[in-house]
C-alpha cells in the first residue's frame, strides 16, 4: 500500500501567499538600502532604537564571527560590513534547500550631527551585533533672572 500526501487547495494557496510575501519583503529591504544591496550578498535585519542620550542599532548576524565584522564611522556615515562564510555542500547530499543567506553583507546609516562619534562602541553576543551611539550633551538652557532697576 502506497501512502500519498493530501494537500488541499488552501495549502497550495497559503504556500503561494508566503512565497509572494517573501519576494516583496526582500525587495523592500533591498530598496531601503540600495547602495548596500548593490555590493552585498545579503542585508542583515536591524532594529534602531532612540533613547534620550543614545541610539542603539541591533543587527541579526548569526554565524558571523565578530572578527569578520568591520564597523567604520566617516563623515557622519556609519558603515557595517562583514561576511558569513559559505558552507560547502556535504558529500552524499542528494537535495538541499538553503534559506540562510551567505556571503558578504553591507549596511550604511547616515547619523545626525548630534552624535558623539568618538564614543561609539559595538558588542557582539549570541548572533546579535549591538552598536551604541551616544548623543552629544546638549547645552542646558540658562535661566536669566530679571532684576528691577
Buried (B, 14 or more C-beta within 10 A) or exposed (E): EEEEEEEEEEEEEEEEEEEEEEEEEBEEBBEEBEEBBEEBBBBBEBEEEEEEEBBEBBBEBEEBEEEBBEBEBEEEEBBBBBBBEEEEEEEEEEEEEEEEBBEBBBBEBEBEEEBEBEEBEBEBEEEBBBBBBBBBEEEEEEEEEEEEE
